[in-house]
Amino acid sequence: MKRTIQILGPGCPKCRKLSEEAEKAARELGLEYEIVKVKDVKEITKYGVLTTPGLAVDGKVKAVGKVLDAGKIKEFLQDR
């Protein structure tokens, strides 16, 4: 099953780092995935995220305002 990983943020260095870590985590798990970068502030606030970067998996917010490492992101990707 394909996982959708949303990176919620304007594209700042922290957002890019979170995106890199999410991609690394998904690759290491051998998942079929898509990374979607949500940069529009109105879209980001629809997720309830007020501090970026945010991470959502399949539309569910998992983290706000911090850059997680691949290990932590793997935990979210393995949750169903």
Buried (B, 14 or more C-beta within 10 A) or exposed (E): EEBEBBBBBBEEEBBBBBBBBBBBBBEEBEBEBEBEBBBEBEEBEEBEBEEBBBBBBBEEBBBBEEBBEBEBBBEBBEEE
